[in-house]
Amino acid sequence: MTKLHSTSPLSDMTDAMRSPLSREAGSRAHAVVDDLQSGAHRMVDNLQHAAQRLEPQGRRWVNETQSYVRTHPLKSLGLALAAGMVVRQLLRR
């Protein structure tokens, strides 16, 4: 009967070194993933807080704009047309 895989001292030493290295690499990879995940959670929290702070101001601007348009419909139409022409000119370039 023949052996399919023979071990040598060099092979044994390589296997012994590979195991701690792979554990260390895995540990570092997990640490990096944990850091990235933590940073992503902080970013999401910051964006949610910013959105909560800006929401009332945005609603106020929408209400003020709607009020202005109701009060000055022709001026609003003229402003909208002028803004559209400016945007069209900018997009043509």
Residue, then its C-alpha position, 0 to 999 in steps of 0.5 A: m500500500t502506498k501513501l497518497h501524502s507524505t509529510s516532511p519536516l519542512s511541510d510540518m513546519t509550514d503547516a505549523m506556521r500557517s495556522p497562527l498566521s491565518r488566525e492572526a489574519g482572520s482576527r485582523a480582518h474581523a477587527v477591520v469589519d467591526d470598525l467599518q460597521s461601527g463607522a457606518h452605524r455612526m454615519v447613519d445616526n448622524l444623518q438621521h439626526a441631521a434630517q430630524r433637525l432639517e425637517p421642520q425648516g424644510r416644511r416651513w420653507v414649503n409652507e412659505t413658498q405655497s403661501y407666496v405662490r397663492t398670494h402672487p401667482l403671476k410673479s411666481l409663474g414669471l420666476a418659474l419661467a425665468a428659472g427654467m430658462v436659466v437651467r436650460q441655458l446651463l444644460r446646453r453648455 
